[in-house]
C-alpha cells in the first residue's frame, strides 16, 4: 500500500520575521523600526564624533575655540562699534549664549542637508531605516552643544568670581525645551533640503550662504525687545522667523531676561510641520535616490 504525504502550502511555510521592500508610503514613519535600530544609532553617533577629530591636533578643544573667537568678534562689532544695547546683560555672555544655541542649529541643518549624498556608499550596501542617519547627526551635535554650553557656564562663573552678579533661576528649566525645538527644526528643514540635494547639488552651496544670512535675522547678536521698540516694522517681519524667538528665549532663560510661553507656540507648530513634511519627502526620495546621487 502506497502512502502519500501532503505538502504544506508555500504561504504556510514562509513565515518571515522581517520584510524589506521599496514600497514605503510617504506617511510610513516606521518609528518602531527606528527604535529597534537604536544600537546602530548610537554607533553612528560615536563614529561621527570620533571621525570628526581623529586626525586633528586639538580635537574637541575646537568646540571651545570657535565660540570664543566668534564671541569676541561679535562683541567688538555689535557692542563696541555699533553700541547695541543688551538690556543690562553682560555683552560677552549675551553674545556667547546666542552663538552657542545658533551653532547647534547650524550644525544640525548643514549636516542633515547632505545625509543622502554623504552616505550613499553605506545606503547602497546594507539595509537599515534611513531616518537613523539624520537622527544620529542631531544627537552627535548635541555633544558639541554640551561642550560649548559648558564653556558658557564657565564664563558665567568667571564673571561671578570677578564680583559681577549672575542669574541662577527657575527659567533654566526651560533650556532643554529651547534646545529640543532647535533640534527639531534643524532636523526637519535639514532632511527637506537633503531630499532636494539628491537632484540639485547646488542647493548645498545655497544653504551654506543662506544659513550665514539667516543668523543675522535670528536675534543672535541683538535682543528682539530692542527691535520691537526702535524698529516695529522690522520686528513685524522678524517675528515670523521661529529661530529668532528660540534664540532670544534661550538667552533670556539662561541670563535672566523676560520669557514668554506664548512665544513658544509658533516655533513648536513650525517644528512639527517641518518634521512631518521632511519625513514625507525623505520617504519619497529614499526609494530612488541611488539613481541620482
Secondary structure, DSSP 8 states (H G I E B T S, - for coil): ---------HHHH---S----S---TT---HHHHHHTHHHHHHHHHHHHHHHHTT-SSGGGHHHHHHHHHHHHHIIIIIIIS----TTS-HHHHHHHHHHHHHHHHHHHHHHTTHHHHTHHHHTT----THHHHHHHHHHHHHHHHHHHHHHHHHHHHHHHTT------GGGGGHHHHHHHHHHHHHHHHHHHHHHHTT-THHHHHHHHHHHHHHHTTTSSS-HHHHHHH-HHHHHHHTT-HHHHHHHHHHHHHHT----TTHHHHHHHHHHHHHHHHHHHHHHHTTTGGGT-
